[in-house]
């Protein structure tokens, strides 16, 4: 198929685009920054679209993998946006973690042009993206999902049909809220344990042997050995995702006591200068707040 890809220079997007190309799809990409990140795609035959509109006019499917809703809206709208060049029947697949309300608005605009917007956010890491082993949460009508699933399987191990349009982005926010609750709670527990004078490695040993153990906890536990790269997810992106979650809860009139606490923990870490680092730097923020060294240096 003729596939457009916006965000191929990103950590997740590069692996996805690479796998689509490896499966024989003709690839058109946009290059706004980090051209060195897509040199292999260009060498493999990918072409550079002059604009999102130009990409839309020559594609059957366009994948978007950017930071969040403002970036998706920028790509979709405007005189050179995807909708400006879209033809009837185009599928646009938003793999970003976006706000459901924004996605719903864009979906309505797409429908007026005969374009179908599908929400298909991701989980797992850039390593799995390069290996074609992502998890993808798709919100779409059944017929659209059936058409799209074989293409998504080029870069995904698990393609999960979450329900109708919007279900993918909603469930992704639930997932990321719970994930960041684990990470922020772990960082806080490390600070309290260190301040109390216990051996944090013994705490990790206990959790590892019991029902609380999971990959997120183990990624955070690596900080005790000086490794702050156990989870390759930018802290500010995590903060954005949990903010979207709290917005969703508020729009549904559901109290979000835990959500707000997690969001504030991430916001504090960002305000302390760790936003551009990975999520395990929540432990560094706790060092500053507690006045207690935790990460060996």
C-alpha positions in Angstrom: 0.0 0.0 0.0 1.0 3.6 -0.3 1.5 4.7 3.3 2.3 8.1 4.7 4.0 8.5 8.0 4.3 11.6 10.1 6.7 11.3 13.0 9.2 8.8 11.5 12.1 10.6 13.2 10.7 10.0 16.6 11.8 7.2 19.1 8.7 5.2 18.4 7.9 6.3 14.9 11.2 5.3 13.4 10.8 1.7 14.2 7.2 1.6 13.1 8.0 3.2 9.7 11.0 0.9 9.3 8.8 -2.2 9.8 6.2 -1.0 7.4 8.9 -0.4 4.8 10.4 -3.9 5.5 7.0 -5.5 4.8 7.0 -4.0 1.3 4.8 -0.9 1.7 5.7 2.2 -0.2 6.5 4.9 2.3 6.2 8.7 2.2 7.5 10.6 5.2 7.8 14.2 6.5 11.2 15.4 7.8 11.1 18.4 10.1 13.9 17.6 12.5 16.6 15.0 13.0 17.1 14.0 9.4 19.8 11.6 10.4 17.1 9.5 12.1 15.4 8.7 8.8 18.5 8.3 6.6 18.0 4.5 6.5 14.3 4.9 5.5 15.4 7.2 2.6 18.1 4.8 1.6 15.4 2.1 1.6 13.3 4.0 -0.9 11.1 6.3 1.2 10.2 9.6 -0.3 9.9 13.0 1.4 6.5 14.7 1.2 6.6 18.4 0.7 3.7 18.8 3.2 1.1 16.8 5.0 -1.4 17.8 2.4 0.8 16.4 -0.4 1.3 13.2 1.6 -2.5 12.8 2.1 -3.2 13.2 -1.7 -0.9 10.2 -2.5 -1.6 7.9 0.3 -4.1 5.2 1.2 -3.3 5.3 4.9 -1.4 8.0 6.9 0.0 7.2 10.3 0.6 10.0 12.8 3.0 9.3 15.7 3.7 12.7 17.5 3.6 13.9 21.0 0.0 14.7 21.7 -3.2 16.5 20.6 -1.7 20.0 19.8 0.7 18.3 17.4 -1.9 16.1 15.9 -4.2 19.1 15.3 -1.4 21.0 13.7 -0.7 18.1 11.3 -4.4 17.6 10.5 -5.6 21.2 10.1 -4.5 24.3 8.2 -3.8 25.0 4.6 -1.1 22.4 4.3 -2.6 19.9 6.7 -3.7 16.4 6.0 -7.3 17.3 5.5 -6.4 19.9 2.9 -5.0 17.2 0.6 -7.2 14.3 1.7 -9.2 12.3 -0.8 -12.3 10.3 -0.1 -11.6 7.0 1.6 -8.3 8.0 3.2 -7.6 6.3 6.5 -5.7 8.4 9.1 -4.4 6.5 12.1 -3.4 8.5 15.1 -0.9 6.5 17.1 -0.1 9.4 19.5 -1.5 9.6 23.0 -4.1 12.2 22.4 -7.1 13.7 24.3 -10.3 11.9 23.4 -12.2 15.2 23.1 -9.8 16.5 20.6 -9.8 13.2 18.7 -13.7 13.3 18.6 -13.6 16.8 17.1 -11.1 15.9 14.5 -13.1 12.7 13.6 -16.1 14.9 12.8 -14.0 17.1 10.6 -12.6 14.1 8.8 -16.0 12.6 8.2 -17.1 15.7 6.3 -14.3 15.0 3.9 -14.9 11.3 3.5 -11.8 10.5 5.7 -11.8 8.0 8.5 -9.8 8.9 11.6 -8.7 5.9 13.8 -7.2 6.2 17.2 -4.5 3.6 17.7 -2.1 4.5 20.5 0.8 2.4 21.5 2.5 0.7 24.4 5.9 -0.8 25.0 9.2 0.9 24.1 11.3 2.1 21.2 13.2 -1.2 21.4 9.9 -3.1 20.7 9.0 -0.6 17.9 12.3 -1.4 16.1 11.6 -5.2 16.6 8.0 -4.9 15.4 6.6 -6.0 18.8 4.5 -3.1 20.0 1.1 -3.3 21.6 -1.5 -1.2 19.7 -5.0 -0.2 21.1 -7.4 0.4 18.2 -10.6 2.4 18.5 -12.6 1.8 15.2 -15.6 0.3 13.7 -15.2 -3.4 13.1 -15.0 -3.1 9.3 -12.3 -0.5 9.6 -10.4 -2.5 12.1 -10.5 -5.6 9.8 -9.0 -3.5 7.0 -6.3 -1.9 9.2 -5.2 -4.8 11.4 -2.9 -6.5 8.8 -1.0 -3.3 8.2 -0.6 -2.5 11.9 0.7 -6.0 12.4 3.8 -5.0 10.5 5.0 -3.2 13.6 2.9 -4.8 16.4 2.9 -8.1 18.2 -0.5 -7.5 19.8 -3.3 -5.5 17.9 -6.1 -5.1 20.4 -9.6 -3.9 19.2 -10.7 -1.8 22.2 -14.1 -0.9 20.7 -15.6 1.8 18.6 -14.0 5.2 17.7 -12.4 6.8 20.7 -12.0 3.7 22.8 -8.3 3.4 21.9 -7.3 6.8 23.3 -9.5 6.4 26.3 -8.1 3.0 27.3 -4.5 4.3 26.7 -5.1 7.0 29.2 -6.3 4.5 31.8 -3.2 2.4 31.1 -0.8 5.3 31.4 -2.4 6.6 34.6 -2.0 3.2 36.3 1.6 2.9 35.0 2.6 6.3 36.3 0.9 5.6 39.6 3.2 2.7 40.0 6.3 4.8 39.1 5.5 7.8 41.3 4.6 5.5 44.2 7.9 3.6 43.8 10.0 6.8 43.8 8.2 8.0 46.9 8.7 4.7 48.7 12.4 4.7 47.9 12.7 8.2 49.5 10.8 7.2 52.6 12.8 3.9 52.9 16.1 5.7 52.4 15.2 8.4 55.0 14.2 5.6 57.4 17.6 3.9 57.0 16.5 0.6 55.6 18.3 -1.3 52.8 16.3 -0.5 49.6 17.7 -3.5 47.8 15.9 -5.6 50.4 12.7 -3.8 49.6 13.2 -4.6 45.9 14.0 -8.2 46.8 10.6 -8.5 48.7 8.6 -6.9 45.9 10.3 -9.0 43.2 9.2 -12.2 45.1 5.6 -11.1 45.4 2.4 -10.0 43.6 3.5 -6.4 43.4 6.3 -7.2 41.0 6.1 -5.8 37.5 8.3 -4.4 34.7 7.6 -0.8 35.7 8.8 -1.4 39.3 11.9 -3.2 38.0 12.7 -0.3 35.7 12.4 2.1 38.6 14.5 -0.3 40.8 17.4 0.1 38.4 17.9 3.6 39.8 19.3 2.0 43.0 22.2 0.8 40.8 22.7 4.2 39.2 20.7 3.4 36.0 18.2 6.1 35.2 17.3 4.6 31.8 15.2 1.6 33.0 12.1 3.1 31.4 12.6 4.9 28.1 9.7 7.3 28.4 10.2 11.1 28.8 8.9 12.4 32.1 7.2 15.4 30.5 5.3 13.0 28.1 4.2 11.0 31.1 3.0 14.3 32.8 1.1 15.2 29.6 -0.6 11.8 29.5 -1.8 11.9 33.1 -3.0 15.5 32.6 -5.1 14.1 29.7 -6.4 11.4 32.0 -7.5 13.9 34.7 -9.2 16.1 32.1 -11.1 13.0 30.9 -12.1 12.1 34.5 -13.3 15.7 35.1 -15.3 15.8 31.9 -17.1 12.6 33.1 -17.7 14.1 36.6 -15.6 11.4 38.2 -13.4 12.4 41.1 -9.7 11.8 40.4 -7.9 12.0 43.7 -5.2 9.5 42.7 -4.9 11.0 39.2 -4.3 14.5 40.5 -1.8 13.2 43.0 0.2 11.4 40.3 0.0 14.4 38.0 1.3 16.7 40.7 4.2 14.3 41.5 5.2 14.4 37.8 4.7 18.2 37.7 6.9 18.7 40.7 9.6 16.6 39.1 9.4 18.6 35.9 9.5 21.9 37.8 12.7 20.6 39.5 14.3 20.2 36.1 13.8 16.6 35.2 11.1 17.0 32.5 13.3 16.1 29.6 14.7 13.1 31.4 13.2 9.6 31.6 10.5 8.7 34.1 13.0 7.0 36.5 14.3 10.5 37.3 11.3 10.7 39.6 13.7 9.3 42.0 16.1 12.2 41.5 13.2 14.6 42.3 12.5 12.7 45.5 16.2 13.1 46.4 15.8 16.8 46.2 12.5 16.9 48.1 13.7 14.6 50.9 17.3 15.8 51.0 18.4 12.2 50.9 20.7 10.6 48.3 19.3 7.5 46.6 20.9 7.1 43.2 24.5 6.0 43.4 26.8 8.5 41.6 
